[in-house]
Amino acid sequence: MSSTSLPFSMSSPKQQTLFITSLIILWYSTNIGVLLLNKFLLSNYGFAFPIFLTMCHMSACAVLSYISIVFMKVVPYQRIKSRSQFFRIATLSVVFCASVVGGNISLRYLPVSFNQAVGATTPFFTALFAYLMTLKREAWITYACLVPVVGGVIIASGGEPSFHLYGFIMCIGATAARAFKSVLQGVLLSSEGEKLNSMNLMLYMSPIAVLVLLPAAIVMEPNVMEATVALAVKHKFMWILLLINSTMAYGANLCNFLVTKHTSALTLQVLGNAKGAVAVVISILLFRNPVTFIGIAGYSMTVMGVVAYGEAKRRHK
């Protein structure tokens, strides 16, 4: 009996390790892939329509979330229980739209390396909004760790040869909106009866986001359809790139959920810190954007500050 059960007991942990490793590789691939493909489409490919691109992402998330949850049952389906809960989700969706659109606009003007440096300041804005909205205070050492986070971006900004003020403002706005959304989500969906897992939240947020982005794209990007068709005629892989990019956007959200579920939120945070550095290296190799020693030093300081901040929060929970 023991001899027959031994191979199973040995293979099970190996299979679990292989599954988690594969999941992390997929998480890196989708997150970095959608970031680099966004940059390629918006800056190098001539597809200068960040609002429409975000709408494509949200449309893919809406369709694929429905298929994954309702038909494939990847996670249990959770219903909206009240009108107030719906309005809370709609509020989150609008803030989420602002963060994604702002991030995509910034990619038109800034290199991925600098975009990631600014995006790394998310903990600073999260701590700020958490205090303003909930009066929640952290230990002083936790706030002290935010000094190099902000200081690093200031240094990186001074040493960035491709600095663009409008792109920088949009990137800061996107980072702040992303942090605001995470704090707002905790406040609006804090009751046990109204909590939704991230996949069900995406299922409801995505269609609302499409409805918000559609009129915005029509007003602010009026020639998007004719320009897209013209690009598709000129570049035969245009529609395939858009489809892959939009599918990757959903895959990134799905992998975020699965990595958190099978590991922990702390693991996701650590992976996120490393992801920024990996994305920076790959983008520099691909897009050949110039970097300076001051810029690298500033970004390194920011990443170290983020790591220290996460460790300080964990110890003082």
Disulfide bonds with the S-S distance in Angstrom:
none
